Structures are given as C-alpha cells and as structure tokens.
Amino acid sequence: MQDLNELRAQIDALDDQILYLLDKRMSYVKEIGKIKQSNAQEIYDHKREEYILDRLNNVKYKFLNSNMIKSIYREIFFISKQIQNLD
C-alpha cells in the first residue's frame, strides 16, 4: 500500500497535467473565438455544449458520474466563453 505522501505526490503530478491540458484547450478556444468574431457568430453555442456533454457521458468512468461530468464541464464552458470574449 502506498503512503499518504506518495499518493499526494501523484495527485500533484496529475493536477499539473490537468492544468496544462486545460490551458492547451483554452488556446484552441481562443482561436475558435477569433473565427467566430470574424464571421460575426455568437460565442455561445448551445448545440456544441450539449454535443460535448453527450459525447463525454457515453464513456463510463469508475468514479465520475453524469452529474459530476456536467458540473466540471459547465465550469469549463463558462471559462471558455470568457476567454473567447477577451481581445
């Protein structure tokens, strides 16, 4: 059995990876925002958000259920819209 410090170190490493990937995701979000603005499209795309949630909920996870995934991604969507609106 691993000790507490080893498990926390593994969580810290995963947190670093999660934030790196979220930051990379936001770089794509920013580019999409530029395209939307140049085409006079709305930033908010309800159909796209629902598609993402449906796609992610079709995968079964050991600990994350549909409501948890939805909660996480609602926050990601909120931040994404903020980034798309930044000039």
Backbone bond lengths (Angstrom), bond angles and torsions (degrees), N, CA, C in turn:
res aa  C-N    CA-C-N  psi(-1)  N-CA   C-N-CA  omega(-1)  CA-C   N-CA-C  phi
1 M - - - 1.450 - - 1.531 109.26 -
2 Q 1.328 115.58 135.85 1.456 120.04 178.81 1.529 110.14 -75.40
3 D 1.323 114.31 152.73 1.461 116.15 178.15 1.520 110.51 -88.87
4 L 1.293 115.22 170.01 1.467 122.71 -175.33 1.522 112.10 -56.66
5 N 1.328 117.36 -44.94 1.465 120.63 -177.79 1.525 112.31 -65.38
6 E 1.337 117.17 -37.39 1.463 120.16 177.55 1.528 110.85 -65.36
7 L 1.313 116.62 -43.45 1.463 120.44 178.84 1.523 111.36 -64.24
8 R 1.327 116.39 -41.42 1.467 119.36 178.39 1.522 111.48 -65.92
9 A 1.314 117.48 -36.35 1.473 120.72 176.89 1.528 110.32 -64.25
10 Q 1.320 116.67 -38.86 1.467 120.16 176.97 1.526 111.15 -66.14
11 I 1.324 116.90 -39.91 1.466 120.47 176.61 1.524 110.34 -64.31
12 D 1.325 117.69 -41.63 1.468 121.13 177.91 1.527 110.90 -59.11
13 A 1.330 116.35 -42.84 1.468 120.29 179.26 1.525 110.61 -64.86
14 L 1.318 117.16 -40.95 1.459 120.33 177.16 1.524 111.87 -65.40
15 D 1.331 117.18 -40.56 1.463 120.64 177.26 1.523 110.87 -59.31
16 D 1.327 116.65 -40.81 1.467 120.38 177.03 1.527 110.92 -60.97
17 Q 1.330 116.33 -43.00 1.469 120.65 179.69 1.525 111.11 -66.92
18 I 1.327 116.62 -41.60 1.467 120.51 179.45 1.524 110.45 -60.26
19 L 1.328 116.84 -46.59 1.467 119.87 -179.38 1.516 111.82 -67.26
20 Y 1.318 117.62 -37.07 1.462 120.61 176.17 1.532 109.57 -60.61
21 L 1.317 116.84 -47.03 1.462 120.62 -179.65 1.527 112.26 -67.55
22 L 1.325 117.59 -38.02 1.466 119.50 176.10 1.528 111.12 -64.35
23 D 1.321 116.37 -39.63 1.463 119.56 177.66 1.528 110.54 -64.60
24 K 1.316 116.83 -40.18 1.462 120.81 177.09 1.533 110.09 -64.64
25 R 1.341 116.89 -40.91 1.457 120.64 176.58 1.523 110.44 -59.16
26 M 1.326 116.39 -41.58 1.458 120.39 -179.04 1.528 112.14 -67.78
27 S 1.324 118.04 -26.89 1.466 119.11 175.48 1.531 110.09 -66.26
28 Y 1.342 117.19 -37.45 1.465 120.60 174.89 1.521 110.81 -69.32
29 V 1.317 115.92 -39.93 1.467 121.29 177.44 1.529 110.11 -57.17
30 K 1.327 116.46 -44.59 1.466 120.71 -179.85 1.527 110.74 -61.41
31 E 1.324 116.99 -43.16 1.471 120.54 178.46 1.527 111.11 -64.02
32 I 1.315 116.63 -40.49 1.465 120.27 176.80 1.527 110.12 -62.74
33 G 1.323 117.27 -40.16 1.461 121.15 176.97 1.521 112.09 -59.83
34 K 1.316 116.85 -41.08 1.470 120.30 177.92 1.524 110.78 -62.90
35 I 1.324 116.64 -42.30 1.466 120.45 179.04 1.527 109.92 -64.51
36 K 1.319 116.82 -44.70 1.464 120.04 178.91 1.522 111.08 -60.50
37 Q 1.327 117.05 -44.04 1.463 120.44 -179.35 1.525 111.08 -65.26
38 S 1.320 117.72 -40.36 1.467 119.91 -179.74 1.530 111.85 -68.94
39 N 1.336 116.74 -22.90 1.464 121.29 177.71 1.524 112.77 -101.82
40 A 1.341 116.05 10.40 1.469 122.52 -179.29 1.526 112.20 54.65
41 Q 1.331 115.90 39.90 1.455 121.42 177.44 1.524 109.73 -96.14
42 E 1.317 115.54 152.49 1.454 121.22 175.58 1.526 109.73 -67.40
43 I 1.322 115.99 145.20 1.458 120.87 176.47 1.526 110.04 -68.59
44 Y 1.330 116.82 -45.43 1.458 121.37 -177.12 1.520 110.73 -75.36
45 D 1.324 115.89 126.61 1.467 122.13 179.07 1.532 108.09 -129.63
46 H 1.319 114.86 90.48 1.465 121.43 -176.93 1.530 111.55 -56.27
47 K 1.323 117.01 -43.92 1.469 120.45 -178.06 1.532 111.34 -61.62
48 R 1.325 116.47 -39.64 1.465 119.66 179.25 1.531 110.62 -65.67
49 E 1.316 116.98 -43.20 1.464 119.97 179.11 1.526 110.85 -62.65
50 E 1.313 117.47 -42.57 1.463 120.37 178.90 1.525 111.07 -65.58
51 Y 1.339 116.28 -38.27 1.464 120.05 176.97 1.534 110.69 -60.51
52 I 1.323 116.29 -45.64 1.469 120.52 179.88 1.524 110.68 -61.18
53 L 1.330 116.86 -47.47 1.463 120.27 179.83 1.526 111.71 -62.24
54 D 1.319 117.17 -42.91 1.467 120.39 177.99 1.525 110.86 -62.06
55 R 1.321 116.54 -44.61 1.464 121.02 -179.49 1.526 110.85 -61.77
56 L 1.326 116.84 -45.52 1.461 120.64 -178.45 1.523 112.32 -69.73
57 N 1.310 116.76 -31.04 1.464 119.79 179.94 1.521 112.93 -78.46
58 N 1.316 117.55 -9.12 1.458 120.77 175.80 1.521 112.19 -82.25
59 V 1.323 116.78 -8.03 1.457 121.73 176.86 1.524 107.48 -98.79
60 K 1.297 116.82 134.75 1.468 120.47 -179.77 1.525 109.60 -93.56
61 Y 1.305 115.46 128.77 1.454 122.33 179.12 1.516 109.45 -113.03
62 K 1.305 115.42 156.15 1.464 120.07 -177.31 1.532 111.83 -69.93
63 F 1.335 117.03 -40.36 1.462 120.07 -174.10 1.528 114.34 -119.32
64 L 1.315 118.42 -19.48 1.464 121.22 -176.79 1.525 110.21 -95.88
65 N 1.329 115.26 125.56 1.459 118.76 175.94 1.531 109.60 -101.82
66 S 1.300 116.02 178.07 1.465 122.65 -176.10 1.528 112.46 -56.59
67 N 1.320 117.56 -44.20 1.463 120.77 -179.15 1.522 111.73 -65.75
68 M 1.309 117.08 -37.66 1.461 120.84 178.73 1.527 110.48 -66.35
69 I 1.324 115.86 -44.71 1.471 120.46 179.03 1.521 110.05 -61.79
70 K 1.322 115.87 -44.56 1.466 120.44 179.36 1.526 110.32 -59.84
71 S 1.301 117.71 -43.02 1.467 121.98 179.64 1.526 111.40 -62.09
72 I 1.306 116.63 -46.31 1.468 121.14 178.98 1.521 110.08 -60.84
73 Y 1.327 116.69 -47.82 1.461 119.64 -175.01 1.524 113.48 -75.41
74 R 1.303 118.63 -25.95 1.472 119.32 173.54 1.530 109.21 -61.29
75 E 1.307 117.21 -40.09 1.473 120.76 177.27 1.531 110.95 -67.96
76 I 1.313 116.78 -41.63 1.473 120.00 176.87 1.523 109.83 -61.52
77 F 1.323 117.83 -42.69 1.470 120.99 178.50 1.528 110.71 -62.82
78 F 1.314 117.00 -42.06 1.466 121.16 179.46 1.531 110.44 -59.84
79 I 1.314 116.76 -48.15 1.469 120.96 179.55 1.521 110.38 -65.69
80 S 1.311 117.26 -38.34 1.460 121.59 179.23 1.530 110.72 -59.53
81 K 1.331 116.29 -43.84 1.474 119.60 179.65 1.517 110.85 -65.24
82 Q 1.331 116.85 -37.01 1.471 119.76 176.60 1.530 110.54 -62.69
83 I 1.301 116.86 -44.44 1.472 120.61 -179.18 1.521 110.77 -65.82
84 Q 1.319 117.72 -38.70 1.459 120.19 179.02 1.523 112.00 -65.59
85 N 1.316 116.48 -26.49 1.467 120.24 -179.54 1.532 113.14 -86.69
86 L 1.323 117.71 -8.00 1.466 120.71 178.39 1.518 110.47 -78.23
87 D 1.284 116.04 139.44 1.487 119.82 176.53 1.490 111.79 -102.92
